[in-house]
Amino acid sequence: MVIILKVEIPEEDATYMYEIIERIINEAGPRMPCSPQEAKGAEIVKGELEKTCDSVHMESFTCHPRAFLGWIRIIVFMVLGSFACFFFLMPSIPIIAACLAVGINIIAFLIIWYEFFNYNEFIDPLFKEKSSQNVIGIIKPKGEVKRILIYSGHHDSALQFNLLRYLKHGYFIITFLGLFVFFLWFIASGVNLISVIFNLGLTNFVERWGTRLLIIGSPALVGLLFFVWPGEKANTVPGAIDNLSAVAIVLGLGRYLQKHRDIIPEGTEIRLISFGCEEAGLRGAYRYVEAHLDELKQYDAIDFNMDGIMRNDKCMIFANEPTTRTRHSKEVVEKMKKAAEYVDVPISEFGTSFVERFAGLLSGGTDAAAFSKAGIKAASLASMRLSKFPYFYHQPNDKPEMIEKGALELALKVCIGFLLVESSAETKPNE
């Protein structure tokens, strides 16, 4: 039998969370990674954390923010170059043409694999380096620090996804078609190389199928060239749901703990963190984990991350992230479930339905992945309505009014419930 604990979020704290989202948007505006607006948003978050935490500081870092989506245009040109090598050079220099077509495809595959499906900084040095910042608020325990519990979100907003803004559900058709055509051509060019080397006579067959792939894939390849705009033109996304919603909850938790420090488990240091450059491939979270890895391992740290808090009827847990094949801590996932039960919040694991699994393939990762990949316990809490995904995600319509009233309070209750679960675990050995 699960004991239900009645946790009430004071009206002033609930109002504060919604108002701080509007304030950051009004004062900082859209906050694409490494922009002055992102830095302004971080300053506002820092000022708010200073009201509730024992200490607050910023940690600056550098990265190449445009690399994370900039690889898309590079891949399109490489795929077109591979087709060109095959169609224009095969008649005169077949072995060289076949090798070039395959070689270009292999390099393109490696870029996709490492940059997007692993979030590695594979071709990042080809892009301009810029500065960003993480904001860290610390609430110290009364005695010696034995554990670290992190609650996190990110204050940057995404570059505008043009295909989603203008094509809505056509975004999925274009992106999956582009990937489908590329991988089929990757295989076909390999077959052609083998045919040329061993004189199997399959070149005409590959040419026919290559022509069809190029015709079918042309709309997708052209569309992907305009996936995001260059420069400031891409900085149009307010990022209320993604992800000021989480930042507001982190700040709201700070306010709650200021009045209820007794619920913090003994020896547990609470860190309230807002990461920069999540939309540039989790760079802020990666930099933080890299800088604090020994400390995080020493104190058996947990990262309770949040991303995309929107709906007021249930929460979801990212137990795994399909894009990067990241599996989060089973321990943290189970504690999140128990926390939700404690405070009577409906919750489920994301990815149980076909639609969720399909969306997860290309939806990217969350900051929790940076922790899990480094062996630090983590998971992410979300509450996004997938039916509305095409109408706000990474678009100018990601505004405060898209967040359903009660959504932030629901997620904050789970955060509080997680502390109660941790406290319960502490007392069990002495019962």
C-alpha positions as CSV (number, residue, x, y, z in Angstrom):
1,M,0.0,0.0,0.0
2,V,1.4,3.4,-1.0
3,I,1.0,6.2,1.5
4,I,-0.3,9.4,-0.3
5,L,1.2,12.6,1.1
6,K,-0.7,15.8,0.5
7,V,1.8,18.3,-0.8
8,E,0.4,21.8,-1.5
9,I,2.2,24.3,-3.6
10,P,1.5,27.8,-2.2
11,E,-0.4,30.0,-4.6
12,E,2.4,32.6,-4.5
13,D,5.0,30.0,-5.5
14,A,2.8,28.7,-8.3
15,T,2.3,32.2,-9.6
16,Y,6.0,32.9,-9.3
17,M,6.9,30.0,-11.6
18,Y,4.6,31.2,-14.4
19,E,5.7,34.8,-14.0
20,I,9.4,34.1,-14.0
21,I,9.0,32.4,-17.4
22,E,7.3,35.5,-18.8
23,R,9.9,37.8,-17.2
24,I,12.8,35.9,-18.8
25,I,11.1,36.0,-22.2
26,N,10.2,39.7,-21.9
27,E,13.6,40.8,-20.6
28,A,16.0,38.4,-22.5
29,G,13.9,37.3,-25.5
30,P,14.7,34.2,-27.6
31,R,17.9,32.7,-26.2
32,M,19.7,30.6,-28.9
33,P,22.9,29.0,-27.6
34,C,25.9,31.3,-26.9
35,S,23.8,34.4,-27.7
36,P,23.8,37.6,-25.6
37,Q,20.1,36.8,-24.9
38,E,21.1,33.4,-23.4
39,A,23.6,35.2,-21.2
40,K,20.9,37.7,-20.1
41,G,18.6,34.8,-19.2
42,A,21.3,33.2,-17.2
43,E,21.9,36.4,-15.2
44,I,18.2,36.5,-14.3
45,V,18.3,32.9,-13.2
46,K,21.4,33.6,-11.1
47,G,19.7,36.6,-9.4
48,E,16.7,34.4,-8.5
49,L,18.8,31.6,-7.1
50,E,20.6,34.1,-4.9
51,K,17.4,34.7,-3.0
52,T,17.1,31.0,-2.0
53,C,20.5,29.3,-2.1
54,D,23.4,29.4,0.3
55,S,25.8,30.1,-2.6
56,V,25.4,30.7,-6.3
57,H,27.9,30.9,-9.1
58,M,28.3,30.7,-12.9
59,E,30.6,28.4,-14.7
60,S,31.6,29.7,-18.2
61,F,32.5,27.4,-21.0
62,T,33.1,27.4,-24.7
63,C,31.7,25.3,-27.5
64,H,30.8,25.5,-31.2
65,P,27.0,26.0,-31.0
66,R,26.3,25.9,-34.8
67,A,27.9,22.6,-35.3
68,F,25.1,20.6,-33.7
69,L,22.7,21.4,-36.6
70,G,25.2,22.8,-39.0
71,W,26.2,19.2,-40.0
72,I,22.8,18.8,-41.7
73,R,23.7,21.1,-44.6
74,I,27.1,19.6,-44.9
75,I,25.6,16.1,-45.2
76,V,23.2,17.2,-47.9
77,F,26.0,18.6,-50.0
78,M,28.0,15.4,-49.4
79,V,25.2,13.2,-50.5
80,L,24.6,15.2,-53.6
81,G,28.4,15.1,-54.2
82,S,28.3,11.3,-53.9
83,F,25.5,11.1,-56.5
84,A,27.4,13.5,-58.8
85,C,30.6,11.3,-58.6
86,F,28.5,8.3,-59.5
87,F,26.5,9.7,-62.4
88,F,29.2,11.9,-64.0
89,L,32.4,10.0,-63.4
90,M,31.3,6.3,-63.7
91,P,31.4,6.2,-67.6
92,S,35.0,7.4,-67.8
93,I,36.8,6.4,-64.5
94,P,34.5,3.8,-62.9
95,I,36.8,2.6,-60.1
96,I,37.7,6.2,-59.0
97,A,34.0,7.2,-59.2
98,A,32.9,4.2,-57.2
99,C,35.5,4.8,-54.5
100,L,34.6,8.5,-54.3
101,A,30.9,7.8,-54.0
102,V,31.4,5.3,-51.2
103,G,34.1,7.4,-49.5
104,I,31.9,10.5,-49.3
105,N,29.0,8.4,-48.0
106,I,31.2,6.9,-45.3
107,I,32.3,10.3,-44.1
108,A,28.7,11.5,-44.2
109,F,27.6,8.5,-42.1
110,L,30.3,9.1,-39.5
111,I,29.3,12.8,-39.2
112,I,25.6,11.8,-38.6
113,W,26.5,9.0,-36.3
114,Y,28.9,11.0,-34.0
115,E,27.3,14.4,-34.2
116,F,23.6,13.5,-33.8
117,F,23.3,9.9,-32.7
118,N,26.0,10.2,-30.1
119,Y,26.2,14.0,-29.5
120,N,29.9,13.9,-29.9
121,E,31.8,17.0,-31.0
122,F,33.0,15.3,-34.2
123,I,33.2,18.2,-36.6
124,D,32.6,21.0,-34.1
125,P,36.1,22.7,-34.7
126,L,34.9,23.5,-38.3
127,F,32.5,26.0,-36.7
128,K,33.0,29.2,-34.7
129,E,33.8,28.8,-31.0
130,K,31.7,30.9,-28.6
131,S,31.0,31.3,-24.9
132,S,28.1,30.2,-22.7
133,Q,27.4,29.6,-19.1
134,N,25.9,27.2,-16.5
135,V,24.2,28.6,-13.4
136,I,24.6,26.7,-10.1
137,G,22.9,27.3,-6.8
138,I,23.9,25.3,-3.8
139,I,21.8,24.5,-0.7
140,K,24.2,23.1,1.9
141,P,23.3,20.4,4.5
142,K,23.7,21.1,8.2
143,G,26.5,18.6,8.6
144,E,29.0,16.9,6.4
145,V,28.1,16.4,2.7
146,K,27.5,12.7,2.0
147,R,25.5,12.9,-1.2
148,I,24.7,15.4,-4.0
149,L,21.2,15.7,-5.5
150,I,20.9,17.9,-8.6
151,Y,17.7,19.4,-10.0
152,S,18.3,20.8,-13.5
153,G,16.9,22.3,-16.6
154,H,18.3,24.6,-19.3
155,H,17.8,28.3,-20.0
156,D,18.8,28.5,-23.7
157,S,16.1,28.1,-26.4
158,A,16.3,26.3,-29.7
159,L,17.1,27.6,-33.2
160,Q,13.9,27.8,-35.2
161,F,13.1,24.5,-37.0
162,N,11.9,25.8,-40.3
163,L,10.4,22.5,-41.5
164,L,8.3,22.3,-38.3
165,R,7.2,25.9,-38.5
166,Y,6.1,25.9,-42.1
167,L,5.3,22.2,-42.9
168,K,4.1,20.9,-39.4
169,H,3.6,17.2,-39.9
170,G,5.6,17.4,-43.1
171,Y,8.7,17.8,-40.9
172,F,8.6,14.1,-40.1
173,I,8.1,13.1,-43.8
174,I,11.1,15.3,-44.9
175,T,13.5,14.2,-42.2
176,F,12.7,10.5,-42.3
177,L,12.7,10.5,-46.1
178,G,16.1,12.3,-46.2
179,L,17.5,9.7,-43.8
180,F,15.9,6.8,-45.8
181,V,17.3,8.0,-49.1
182,F,20.8,8.5,-47.7
183,F,21.0,5.0,-46.1
184,L,19.7,3.3,-49.2
185,W,22.2,5.2,-51.4
186,F,24.9,4.3,-48.9
187,I,24.1,0.6,-49.5
188,A,23.7,1.0,-53.2
189,S,27.0,2.8,-53.7
190,G,28.7,0.0,-51.7
191,V,27.1,-2.6,-53.9
192,N,28.4,-0.7,-57.0
193,L,32.0,-0.5,-55.6
194,I,32.0,-4.3,-55.1
195,S,30.5,-4.8,-58.5
196,V,33.2,-2.6,-60.1
197,I,36.0,-4.4,-58.2
198,F,34.8,-7.9,-59.1
199,N,33.3,-7.0,-62.5
200,L,29.8,-8.2,-61.5
201,G,28.0,-6.0,-64.0
202,L,25.6,-4.4,-61.4
203,T,26.4,-0.8,-62.3
204,N,23.4,-0.3,-64.6
205,F,21.1,-1.8,-61.9
206,V,22.6,0.6,-59.3
207,E,22.2,3.5,-61.8
208,R,18.5,2.8,-62.2
209,W,17.9,2.7,-58.5
210,G,20.2,5.6,-57.8
211,T,18.2,7.7,-60.3
212,R,14.9,6.8,-58.5
213,L,16.4,7.6,-55.1
214,L,17.7,11.0,-56.3
215,I,14.3,11.9,-57.8
216,I,12.4,10.7,-54.7
217,G,14.8,12.3,-52.3
218,S,15.3,15.6,-54.0
219,P,12.4,17.4,-52.1
220,A,13.8,16.1,-48.8
221,L,17.4,17.1,-49.6
222,V,16.4,20.6,-50.7
223,G,14.2,21.0,-47.6
224,L,17.0,19.9,-45.3
225,L,19.2,22.6,-46.7
226,F,16.8,25.1,-45.0
227,F,16.4,23.2,-41.7
228,V,17.5,26.3,-39.8
229,W,18.3,29.8,-40.8
230,P,21.8,31.2,-40.5
231,G,22.8,33.9,-38.0
232,E,20.3,35.8,-35.8
233,K,17.4,35.0,-38.2
234,A,17.2,31.6,-36.4
235,N,16.8,33.2,-33.0
236,T,13.0,33.4,-32.8
237,V,12.0,30.8,-30.2
238,P,10.8,32.0,-26.8
239,G,11.4,28.6,-25.3
240,A,8.6,28.7,-22.6
241,I,8.0,24.9,-22.7
242,D,11.4,24.0,-23.9
243,N,12.8,24.7,-21.4
244,L,12.0,27.7,-19.2
245,S,9.3,25.5,-17.7
246,A,12.0,23.3,-16.1
247,V,14.0,26.4,-15.0
248,A,10.9,27.8,-13.4
249,I,10.4,24.6,-11.4
250,V,14.0,24.5,-10.3
251,L,13.6,28.1,-9.1
252,G,10.3,27.2,-7.5
253,L,11.9,24.3,-5.7
254,G,14.5,26.7,-4.3
255,R,11.7,28.8,-2.9
256,Y,9.9,25.8,-1.4
257,L,13.1,24.4,0.2
258,Q,13.8,27.8,1.7
259,K,10.7,27.3,3.9
260,H,10.9,23.5,4.3
261,R,14.6,22.6,4.7
262,D,13.5,19.8,7.1
263,I,12.5,17.6,4.1
264,I,16.1,17.6,2.8
265,P,17.7,14.3,3.6
266,E,20.6,14.4,6.1
267,G,24.0,15.0,4.5
268,T,22.4,15.8,1.1
269,E,23.6,18.8,-0.7
270,I,21.0,20.2,-3.2
271,R,22.3,21.7,-6.4
272,L,19.8,23.7,-8.5
273,I,21.3,24.0,-12.0
274,S,20.3,25.8,-15.2
275,F,22.5,24.6,-18.1
276,G,23.4,26.6,-21.1
277,C,23.7,25.3,-24.7
278,E,21.4,22.2,-24.3
279,E,20.1,23.0,-27.7
280,A,23.7,22.9,-29.1
281,G,24.0,19.2,-28.2
282,L,23.9,19.3,-24.4
283,R,27.2,21.1,-24.3
284,G,26.6,22.9,-21.0
285,A,25.7,19.6,-19.2
286,Y,28.6,17.8,-20.8
287,R,31.0,20.6,-19.6
288,Y,29.6,20.5,-16.1
289,V,29.9,16.7,-15.8
290,E,33.4,16.8,-17.2
291,A,34.5,19.5,-14.7
292,H,32.9,17.8,-11.7
293,L,33.1,14.1,-12.6
294,D,35.3,13.0,-9.7
295,E,33.2,15.0,-7.2
296,L,29.9,13.7,-8.6
297,K,31.2,10.1,-8.4
298,Q,32.6,10.6,-4.9
299,Y,29.3,11.8,-3.5
300,D,27.1,9.3,-5.4
301,A,25.3,12.2,-7.2
302,I,21.9,12.0,-8.8
303,D,20.6,14.3,-11.5
304,F,16.8,14.9,-11.6
305,N,16.5,16.7,-14.9
306,M,13.4,18.2,-16.4
307,D,12.6,19.1,-20.0
308,G,9.4,20.2,-21.7
309,I,6.9,20.6,-18.9
310,M,3.6,21.3,-20.5
311,R,0.6,19.2,-19.5
312,N,-1.4,19.3,-16.2
313,D,-2.8,15.8,-16.1
314,K,0.3,13.6,-15.9
315,C,4.1,13.5,-16.0
316,M,6.4,11.2,-18.0
317,I,9.9,9.8,-17.3
318,F,12.6,9.5,-19.9
319,A,14.0,6.2,-18.8
320,N,15.8,6.0,-22.1
321,E,16.5,8.3,-25.0
322,P,16.2,6.6,-28.4
323,T,18.2,9.1,-30.4
324,T,21.4,8.6,-28.5
325,R,20.5,5.1,-27.2
326,T,21.0,6.4,-23.6
327,R,19.5,4.3,-20.8
328,H,19.1,6.2,-17.6
329,S,19.5,4.8,-14.0
330,K,16.8,2.3,-13.1
331,E,17.2,3.4,-9.5
332,V,16.4,7.0,-10.3
333,V,13.5,6.0,-12.6
334,E,11.9,3.9,-9.9
335,K,12.4,6.7,-7.3
336,M,10.7,9.1,-9.7
337,K,7.8,6.7,-10.0
338,K,7.6,6.3,-6.2
339,A,7.9,10.1,-5.7
340,A,4.9,10.6,-8.0
341,E,2.9,8.0,-6.1
342,Y,3.8,9.7,-2.8
343,V,2.3,13.0,-3.9
344,D,-0.5,11.5,-6.0
345,V,0.7,12.6,-9.5
346,P,-0.1,10.3,-12.5
347,I,3.1,9.3,-14.2
348,S,4.3,6.9,-16.9
349,E,7.5,6.1,-18.8
350,F,7.9,7.8,-22.1
351,G,8.4,5.5,-25.1
352,T,5.8,2.9,-24.3
353,S,3.6,3.7,-27.3
354,F,4.5,3.6,-31.0
355,V,4.0,7.4,-31.4
356,E,6.3,8.1,-28.5
357,R,9.0,5.7,-29.8
358,F,8.7,7.2,-33.3
359,A,9.0,10.7,-32.0
360,G,11.9,9.8,-29.8
361,L,14.0,8.6,-32.7
362,L,14.6,12.2,-33.9
363,S,13.6,14.3,-30.9
364,G,17.2,14.4,-29.6
365,G,18.4,14.1,-26.0
366,T,18.1,15.8,-22.6
367,D,20.8,17.0,-20.3
368,A,20.4,13.9,-18.2
369,A,22.2,12.0,-21.0
370,A,25.4,13.8,-20.2
371,F,25.3,12.4,-16.7
372,S,24.2,8.9,-17.6
373,K,26.8,8.6,-20.3
374,A,29.4,9.4,-17.7
375,G,28.1,6.8,-15.2
376,I,26.3,9.3,-13.0
377,K,22.7,8.4,-12.0
378,A,20.2,10.4,-13.8
379,A,16.8,10.6,-15.6
380,S,14.5,13.2,-17.0
381,L,11.0,14.2,-16.1
382,A,8.8,15.6,-18.9
383,S,5.1,16.3,-19.6
384,M,4.8,17.2,-23.3
385,R,1.6,16.7,-25.4
386,L,2.8,15.0,-28.5
387,S,-0.4,16.0,-30.3
388,K,0.7,19.6,-30.0
389,F,4.4,19.0,-30.8
390,P,4.2,20.1,-34.5
391,Y,2.6,23.4,-33.4
392,F,5.1,24.8,-30.9
393,Y,8.3,22.7,-30.7
394,H,11.3,24.8,-31.7
395,Q,9.1,27.5,-33.1
396,P,8.0,31.0,-32.2
397,N,4.8,29.6,-30.8
398,D,6.6,28.1,-27.8
399,K,5.1,30.8,-25.5
400,P,4.0,30.8,-21.9
401,E,0.3,30.4,-22.8
402,M,1.1,26.9,-24.2
403,I,1.9,25.7,-20.7
404,E,-1.3,24.4,-19.1
405,K,-2.2,25.8,-15.8
406,G,-1.2,23.4,-13.1
407,A,1.5,21.7,-15.1
408,L,4.4,23.4,-13.3
409,E,2.9,22.6,-9.9
410,L,2.5,19.0,-10.8
411,A,6.1,18.6,-11.7
412,L,7.3,20.5,-8.6
413,K,5.3,18.1,-6.5
414,V,7.3,15.2,-8.0
415,C,10.5,17.0,-7.2
416,I,9.4,17.4,-3.6
417,G,8.2,13.8,-3.6
418,F,11.7,12.7,-4.7
419,L,13.2,14.3,-1.7
420,L,10.7,12.5,0.5
421,V,11.6,9.2,-1.1
422,E,15.3,10.0,-0.4
423,S,14.5,10.8,3.2
424,S,12.5,7.6,3.6
425,A,15.5,5.6,2.2
426,E,17.8,7.3,4.8
427,T,15.6,6.3,7.7
428,K,14.8,2.7,6.7
429,P,18.0,1.1,8.2
430,N,17.2,2.6,11.6
431,E,13.5,1.5,11.7
